[in-house]
């Protein structure tokens, strides 16, 4: 469920079906905390300090003429269907425009994309464009994946109580050593039990995922490409698109969440229509036993099953 309170789009509910009953934003209203602002600042899909949000902002940057360091993007148009929504946000003073697109696919995978366009007369130095997804307060455990060479894709479970956890990759690429995927769930969630929210950043480069369980007692995940200083400077008329986010919810553990990701990938047009050549890497087949007879026999067998390219690997890093 998406709210437009404050003229900014914010996801106020994401989870199991609420049925066919009539819904209203008041069902998801939160009390105003004492000792703070006199209103509950929205956790927008692109959080903004100008909306009263006191956590990590979704948009960071500045026009090179030193104006508009704190942009205030507001909804200028909305298009919706039963499974998708598109929001155009604008800040006419700063000369910035953002396009947010959300879509729920047949596999029940939520896709979220964000594009920022510079409509000003001067360049905009973009430092970060983050997208926020709320997580239920009873999700008290995080599951991430990482490791090192030869011990990749290890599971890491972390309690998530009144803490902020950052997962950052600066390798310039992704691998099983740094995987842009996080699951948040109820205590001790497993393959067949527990409520789980899974989010994957569709990006093979530097990234940052922040699990914020502190700000305004509003648990949420922030996703972005990790940009170096000065890496993205938008000239007038240029735009930047953040990596796509793919998210699922499951009331029956990790297996159900994973199946939704798998069904989404299998149904994608790229998987069904694109020719994908098969490559054989010789390393695990022969290791250092790389004589001509062995390799030609391996190549002949590979060709019979459709392999089109053979890579001779010595794996000198051993």
N, C-alpha and C positions, 0 to 999 in steps of 0.2 A: 504494500500500500504506500502510495506516494502523497505527501502533503506539500502544499504550496504556501504554507504559513510564512509570512514575512516576504512573500513574493520571491521565494527561492525554492527549488525542488529538493525535497528530503525524503528519504525512505524511512517511514515510521514503523513499518512491519514487514518482516521477511521470514517466513517459516511455514508451518503446516497450514493447510487450507482452513479458512475461517467459515466455510460453508457458504450458503446463499443468502444469509441474513443481511439486512441493510447495514452498511458500515458508515461511520462518520469519524472525522479527525478527532473529535472529543473523546473517543474511546481510547486514544493513545496519548492523551494529554499527560504531561508530567507536572508534578508540583514545583513551585518556585522555591529554590533553596534559600535559606536564610543567610545573610551576610554576603550576598552577591548582588547581581543585577536583579531588577524588579520584574523580570520576565524570563521565561525559559528559552534561551537562545537556540535556534534550530541547528541540528547537526545536518547541514546541507550536504548534498552529494559532492559539491565542491565547497567545503567549509570556508567561511570568511570572517575575518575579524570585524568587519563593518556590520555584520549581523549580530554581533555580541558574542560570537564563539571565541572561547578563550584557550582553545587547544591548538594543535598544529594546523595551520591554514592549508586549504587546498590549492590556492594560487599564490605563488611568490614570484616577484619580479618587479621591474620598474621601467618606465620609459627613459630613454637615454638623456632626455632633457631634465631628468630628476623629478618629474611630476608623476602623480598617480602611483605612489608606492603601495597604496592600499586600495586595490580595485574593489568596486562594489557592484558585482554582477547581479542583475535583476531579470526576472522572466519578462521577455518581450513577446513570445509566442509559444503556443503549445499545440502539438498534434498527438492524438492518442488513438489506439485501437484496443481490442480486447487483450492483445498480447504484447503491445509495444507502446512506447511514449518517447516523443522527441521534444526537448526543451531548447529554445534559443534564449540565451541570456546575454544581456548587453550592459555596458557601462559607457554611456555616451560621453561623459566627461573625460574618461581615460582613453576612449576610442578602442575599446576591447569588446570582443564578442566570443561567446562560447556556445558550442553545440553539444548537448548531452543526449545520448540515445540509450534507451533501455529496451531490451526485448527478452521475452521468455520463450524459449524454443520448445518443440514438441517433447524433447527429452527432459523438460523442466530444468534446463540450464538457463540462468540469468546472464545475459551479456550486457556489459556497461562500457560505453566508449565516451571519450571527451575530446573535443577539438577546440583549440583557442586560436582566434584570428585577430591580427593587429590591424585595426582600421584607422589608427592614428597617423599623424604626419611624420612622426619620428619613430625610430626603432624601439622595440620592447625587448629588454633583456630578461628572458624567462629563466627562473631558477628552479621552479618546481610546479608541476600540475598534478595534483593528487586527487584521487577519488575515494570517498568514504562510504563504507558499508556498515550499518549498525549490526551489532550482535547482541543477543538476549543476555540479560544480566546473569542468568544461571549457567552460562557457558564459562566454566571455571578452569578449563584446561586447554592448552594449545599443543598441537602436533605439527612439527616441522620436520624437514628432511635435509640432510647434509652429510658432510664427512670430509674425507681427503682421498687422495689417489689410492686405489686398491681397497678402500673401505668407504665407498661412496653410498649415498642414498640410505644412510642410517636414520632411524627414527629417533626423534628427540621430543620427549614429553616435558612440558613446563607448566607449573601451576600459574593461573592467571587471576590473581587477587590483588586489586589495588596496585597495579604495576603497569608499566609501559615497556614493551619489548620490541626491539628493532631487529629486522633481518635484512642485511645489506649485502649486495654483491657488487664488487668493483673489479671483477676479472675481465670485463668487456664481453663476456659471453656467459651463457648458463651451462650448467652441467649437473650431474648428480651430486657434485660437491656443494653446490649452491642451487637449490631448487626453488623456483618462485611459486610455492604452493604452501598454504597453511590451512589446517583444520582447527576449528574451535568447537568445543563440545562440553557436555555435562561431564561430571566427574567420572573417570575411569571408562569413558566411552570405548567401545570395541568394534569389531567387525560386524557384529549382529545386534548390538544394543547401544542405547544412548542417542541423544539428540545431537546432531552434528551440522555445522556450517562449514563448507569447503570453498576456498577461493584460490583461483589460479590466475597469475598474471601472464598473459600470452606474449612473452617478450624474451628474446635471446640476447640480452645485453645487461648492462648495469641496471640494478633495480633496488628499490627499498620498500619493505613492507613493515608497517608499524601497527602493533596491536596495543591500542590505548585503552586501558581499563581504569583510568584515573579521572580524566577531564569530565567535569560535570556529572560524574557517576553514570556516564553514558558509554558503555563499551562499544568499540568500533574498530574496524580495520581500515588502514589507509594504504593505498597502492599507488606507486609511481615509478617511472623511469628515474634512475639516479643520475642527475645531470651535473657535470662539472661546471665550475664558474666560467661563464662566457661561452659555454658550448652551444647554446641555442639563443640566438639574437634574431628576433623576427623583424624584418624590414616591413615598411608599410605594405599591406596587402598580403603578407605571408601568413601561414598558419602552421600550427604544430598539433599533431594528434598523439595523445597518450596511448600507451599499449592497452589493448582490450583486456577487460577483466571477465573471467568466466566463474560463475558462482553457483553452488547447489546447496540445498538443504535436505536433510534426511532425519526422520524420526526413528530410524531402524539401524543406526550405526554406519560405519565406514563403507561396508560393502555396497549398501544401497546408494550412498553418495558417489562412490567410484563408478558404479554401473551407469549412473546418469552421465558422468563425464565420458565414459566409453561409448555409450549410445550416441551422444552428440558428435563425437569424432567420426564414428562409423557412418553416420548419416550425412556428413558434410560432403558437398559437391567435390571438394578438392580430393577427398579420398576415393570417390567413386569414378571420377572422370580423368584424373591426371595419370599419365604414364610415369611409373616409378621404377627406374632401372635398378637392378639388383647388383650389388658390389660384394665381392668376397675379399676379406682381409685374411692373409695367410698366417698371421701370428699364432693364434690358438690351434691352428691345424698342424703346424710343423715346428713352431718355435725356431730354434737355430739350425734345424736339419734342412737347410735350404739348398739341396743339390738339384741338378737339372732334371733328373729322372722323377724325383718326388714331386717337384713343382709342375712339370708338364702333365703328370698323371692327375694331380689335383685340378689343374686348369681344364683338362678334358672332362672330368667328372662334373665340374662346376658348369661348364658350357651346356651339358646335357640337361641340367635342371633350370636353365634360363639365366645364369649369371652372365652379365655383359662386360664386367670390368674386374680384373684381378689386381689387388694391391699387395705388393711385396713389402712386408713389414719386418724390420729387424728389431724394432723396439729397443733402441739403444739406451733408453732411460732405465732399463733393467741393469 
